[in-house]
Amino acid sequence: MASVSSLGLSGLPLTDLLDSLQKNENQVLAVIQDRQTAAKSKLSAYGTLKDAVSAFQKAADAVGNTDSFGALTTKAGSDAISATATNQAIAGQYSVDVTQLASSQTLVYAGQADRTTSIGSGGTLSITLASGDTKTLDLGADTSLNGLAKAINADADIGVNATIINDGSGTPYRLLLTSRETGAANAATAISVSGNTDLDNFLKYAGADTAGVTQGQAAQDAQLTINGIAITSATNTISNVIDGVTLTLNQTTNGTATSLNLTKDDTVAKKAIQDFVKAYNSLLGSIKTLTAYNVDSQTSSALTGDSIARSVQTRMRDAISGAFDATQGTNLAQIGITTDPKTGQLSIDDAKLSAALADNGEGVKSLFTGDTGIGKSVSSTADSFIKFDGILSTAQDGMTKTVADIQKQYDATSDRIAQRMDTYRAQFTQLDAMVSQMNSLSSYLSQQLSALNGTKNK
């Protein structure tokens, strides 16, 4: 907008008048700006509310997961074994005696003077495993030790890994083949190369040490007993022997069995329930803050009187109070979770909850994880608000459009005011010039009349 500093030559208070007009015009902008501020605050508040609902849904999904209940802790009597357990396992004690660990086969080949010189040309590598499977690999043009290692390691199905070892001798480069999986069935029983006699002579293996190749380590299965029952495993990780337990063998027990204790652990379930209650109370706290009204200052919050905020609070409360354990009729009050009648927030009696988990674990589990349980009920209700086309998402989209529309209105109004003020200034400038000219003419005429009167008097 153009400056008005040049006005005032006529002595009229035109600058003050323009300032007053500008202030009056700006009152319209202030009203629009207030609307935009309110809209932005509401948009931000919807985002805050959506985050709180999402956090509550996450807590509901966690407490509604059956894995949160019936957890077991595992404790091994020595470092020879370690174990993990799911909620499918049953508490108990086991005696584990590990007499042999599963291992991979290693084949060590005769040293070569150079690792980059090809051995013959091309060929197809064949490896037969003790299981009876035969794997083949087209070796391509590079049949040096480097080329062999690269081709073997790049094939996902060949069954072995290749490494080149430097032993520091006159022919230092030695090819080392290691079966990719432990267990006797994964050992190579025959290796040959067709289409390349030189390479076949180098790599040939027939299940026993031969000229140029030595079995450095034999493949073998793990052998152990659990409570006196003999078990054989191709790997040192065993997950199909004790229900819900994955057992890892680290070393042999040298004839002295080690213990494995599985005990019930309610801390996982308790934490999931505590997190759920905390998330619900946090949601109520967010709603209270976003909808508060200060009576003393008579000021509203962003969502004071908002129907969506009220709907979130009501429906979430109903989702919790309406859920139940269909198996034993367990409810929240019975496990130590009560509602404050003034604030609506939940509180936990820790001792009562611990007792319920210990004495009625299935009932507590069903209360939160069942088809009519709290987890699914809350998660479904939350989803209706926060999903892509949910209530809160739709409200956010609408408020975002409102903010953009108000900005357009503000810009258009600001442009109109600027044009109007430019028009005022042009008019005032003309008026100022005209009045200034009239003042000058009036002064001239007054001087002339005074001169004439003086002549006449003489």
N, C-alpha and C positions, 0 to 999 in steps of 0.2 A: 504494500500500500504506500502511496506517495506521501512524502513528508508535508506537514502543514506549517513548517517553521517560517515560511515567507509571508504568511498572512499577517494582517494587522497594520498595513500601511495606511488604511483608512481610519484607524482608531477604533473600529468595531471589534468586539470580543469574539471574532470568528474562530480562532484556535480553540478557545474554551468550548464554544458551541459544537465544533467538530468532535472534540474529546467526549463531550456528553453524548453525542449521537453514536460514537463508537462504543461507549460503555453500554448504551441501551441495546445496540445490535448484538453485542457479545453476550448479553443475558440469554439470548436464544441458544447460542453455542454452549453456554454453561449447562443449560437444561439437557441438551443432547449429550454433552460430555458426562453428566451425572447418570443418564440412562446407560451409556456405554460402560461406565465404571461398574454399575450394578450388574450389567449383563456379564462382564468379564469375571466379576466376583462369583456370580452364580455358576458360570462355566467351570471355574477353578474348583468351586465347592463340589460340583458333580464329579469332578475328577478325584477329589479327595475321598468322597463317599464311595466311588467305584473301587478305589484302591483298598478301602477298608472292607468292602464286601468280598473282594477278591482274596484278601488275606484270610478272611473268615472261611471262605470256601476251601482254601488250601488246607487250613487246619481241620475242616470237616472231612475232607478227603483222606487226610492222614489218619484221623481217629476212626474213620469208617473202613480202613484197610484191615483185613483180617491179620495181616502180618504184624500189626501193632500189638496183637494180643497173643498170649501163650508163648512168649519168647523164652528161650532157654539160654543159660550161660554154660559154657564148656570149660572144664579145667582138667588139664593133663598132669599126670604125676611126674613127668620128666620132659626134657626137650626132644625126646625121640619121636614124639607125635605132637600134632596140633589138630584142632578140630573147630568147625563152625556148625551151628544148628539152626534150623528153621523152626517155625511153630508147629511143623508136622512131627517133630521129634517128641519122644516121651522121656520124661525125667528118669534117670537110672544111673547105675554104676557099671562100668565095664573094665575088664582086665585085658590089656593088649600086649601081645608078645610078638615083636617084629624080628624075624630071623633072617630076612633077606630083602634088600631094596631092589626095586625095578631099575634096570639100567639099559642104556643104548649100546648098540654094537659100534665098534670103531675098527676100521681097516686102514693100515699104514702101508703105503707103497714105497718101493725102492727109490732112493734119491736120484735126482736128475741134475745135470750141471747147469741147465738153463731153464727158466720157467716160461720163456716166450717162444721157444722153438717148437714147431708143430711136430707131432708124432704121427707120421703117416698123413693121410688126407681124408677128411670126412668120416662117414660111418654112422651107424645107429647103435646107441648104447642100450643094452637090455639088462635089467636088474630083477631077479626073481627073489621074492621074500619067503620066509618060512611059512607064511600063511598060504602060499601058493599063488599069490598075485604076481604078475610080471608087468613091470613098467618099462616103457621104451622112450628114447629121446634121440631126435636127430641132432647130431653134434655140430653140423655146419662146417664152415671152412677152417675155423680156428681150433685146432686140436692140441695146442700147447697146454701146459698146466694151467696157465691163466685162463685160456679159452674153455677148458674143461670145467674149471671151478665156476666160471661165469654162467655157462650153459646149465650146469646141474643145479645151481642155486636159484636160477630163474624159473625152473620148472616146479610147479606147485605139487605135482603128483609123483615125482620120481622116487620119493621115499628116503632120500639121503641128502645131507649137506656136505659140501666140499670145502676144505681149507688147505692152504699151502703152508707147510712148516719149514723153517730154515734151521737145520741142525748144526750149521757151521762147519760141516765136513767139506771134502773136495767136490762132492756131488750133494749139495746141501738141500735142494728143494724137494720136499717129500709131500705127496698128495695124501690127505687124510679124509676118509669118508666116514661120516657118522650118521647112523639111522636117526631119522627125525623124531621117531616116537620110541619110547621105552617098551620093553616086553619082548619075550622070545619070538613071538609071531612076526615081529617087525624087523628081524635080522635078515640080512641079505645072505642067501644060500648059493647064488650063482650070479656072476657078472661076466658079460661078454660084449664084444663089439663086432657087428657084421659090417662088411664093406670096407674094413681098414685092418689089415693083418697086423701091422706094426702096433697099432693102438690096442688091438685085441690081446696081443702078446703081453702088453704092459698092464692092462687092467684085468685080465682074466682071473676069476676067482671061482672056486668050486666048493666052497663050504669048509675049507680047511686051509691052513697055512701052506702056501706054495711059493715057488721062487718068485721073488719080487713083491709079495704081498703078505702081510702078517696081521692077524686079528689081535689088535691091541687090547680090546675089551669085548667080552662076549655079551650079547643081549640076554637079559634074564627078567623073569617076572618077580614081583614082590611076593614074599611069603610071610604070613603072619597068622596068629590065632587071636580070636576075640572070644573071651569067656570059654576058651578051650576048643572053639570051632575053627578048623583050618580054612584059611582063605588064600586064594591066589589072585593076583591082580597084575595086569600089564603095566599099570602106572602106579606112581607113589601117591596119587590122589584118588581116594576111594569114596564114592558117593552113593553106592547102591547096596551097601551091606546093612547099616543101621538106618532105619527110616528117619529122614529129615536131617541126617548128619553127614557132613563131608569131612573125611578123615585124611590128614596129610602125614605121610611117613617121612621123617627127617633123618633117622639113623636107626640102626638095629639096637635092640635092647639087651643083646648079649646074654640071653637066657633068663633075664630078670624082667618079668612082665611089669608094665607100667599101668597106672590107673587112668581112667577117663570118666569124669563125673559130669552128668548133665543135670542141672538144677533149674527150677522154675525162676524166671526173672520178670517181675511185674513192673520194673522201672520204666521199660519202654512204653507199656500201656499207660502207666500213670503220667508220664511226660506228655504223651499224645493228648490225654484228657485235659491236663493242665494247660497245654497250648491252646486247645479248643476253647476252654473257658476264658482264657486271656484274650483270644482273638474276638470272642463275642463281646466281652466287656469293652474292648478297644473300639469295636464298631459302635456300640451304644454311646461311648464317650465322644466319638467323632460326630454322631448325629446330634447329640446334645449341644456341642460347640457350634455346629453349622446352623442349628435352628434356634439358638438362644435369642431372647429378647431382654434388653436391659431396661428395667422399669424406671430406674433413677434417671438415666440419660435419654430414655425413650428412643433407643436405637435398636434396629433389627440386625440380625446376622444375614449371611448370604442366602440361606434357605429357610428363614423364618416363615412358617406357614406353608412351606412347600409340600405338596401332596406326595411327591415321590419319596422324599425323605421319611415321611410318616409311614408310607407303604412298606419301605424297607424294614423299618423298626417293627411294624406289626407282623409282617409275614415271616420274618426271621424268628420272632418270639413264638409264633404259632408253629413253625417248623420244629422248634426244639420241644415245646410242650406237647405237640401232637405225636411225636415219635414214641415208639414203645418196643419192648422186648416181647415178641410174639410167643416165645418159648416158655418163659417163666413169669412174665408180667412184671419184670424189673423196671423201675423208673428211676429218674435222676435223684429224687429225694432219698430213695433207699440206698443209694451208693454214696451219699454224702454231698450231693450238689443241690443247693437251694437258691431261691431267687429272693433278692431284697425287694420287699413290696414298695419301697419308696423310689429306688433308682432303677429297678428292673435288672440290675446286674447279678451275675451268678457268683457264688462263693463255694469253696470246697472244704469239707471237713476231711483233712488228710487221713486221720486215723480210721474214719468210717470208710473212706475210699479204699484204703489198703486192706481193710478187713473184707470188703466186698470182692476185691480182686482175688484174695486168697481163698475165700469160702464159696464165692459164686462167680467164678471167672467166666463161665460160659454165658451166664445171664448178662453180665456186664458187656461181654463181647457182642452178644446179640443185640443189646440195646443200642450199640453204636454202629455195628456192621451189618445188621440184618436188612432184609428188603424193606421193612417198615422202620428201620433204625434211624438214628439221628444223622449219621454221616450222609446217607443218600438223600434224606429229606432236606437237609440244609444245602447240600451241594446243588440239588435240583432247583431249589428256590433261588439260590444265588445266581445260578446260570440264567434264570429268566430276567435278571437285572443286567448282568455284565456281558452276556454273549454279544455277538456282532450286531444283531438286530434286537437286543434286549432293551428293557425300559430305560436304563441309565444311558446306554449307548445312543439310543434314539434322542434322548433329552440333550445329550452333549452335542450331537449333530445339529439339532435345532437351535441350540444356544450359540453354537459357532456361527451359524448362518445369521442369527440375530446381531451378533457383534459385527459381522462384516457389513450387514445392511445399515447399521447405525453409523459405521465409519463412512460409508458412502453418503449418507444423509449429512453427516458433519462436514465432509469435504465440499459437498454441493452448497450447503448453507454458507460455509466460510467463503466460497468463491462469490456467491451472490452478495454477501456483505461487503467484500472487497470491492466489487464492481460498484455497489451503491455508494460506498465511501469515496471512491474515485469520482463518481458523478457529483457528490456533494462538494468535494474539494474544488472541482472545476467550476461549479456554480459559485462557490464562495470566492474563488480567485477572481472571477469576472466581477462579482459584486464588490469585492475589495478594491479592484482597479477602478470601477465606475464611481464608487463613492469617493475614492481618493481624487479622481479627476474633478468631481463636483466640488470637493472641498477646495481644490486648487482654484477652480473658477470662482467660487464664492469669495475666496481670499482676494483674488485679482479684482473682482468687481467692488469689493469693499474698499480696496485701495484707490480705485478710480473714483468712486463716489466721494471718498474723503478728500481726494485731490480737487475735485470739482467744487466741493463745498468750501474749500480753502480759497480757491480762486474767486468765487463769488463774494465771499466775505471781504476780500481785499478790495 
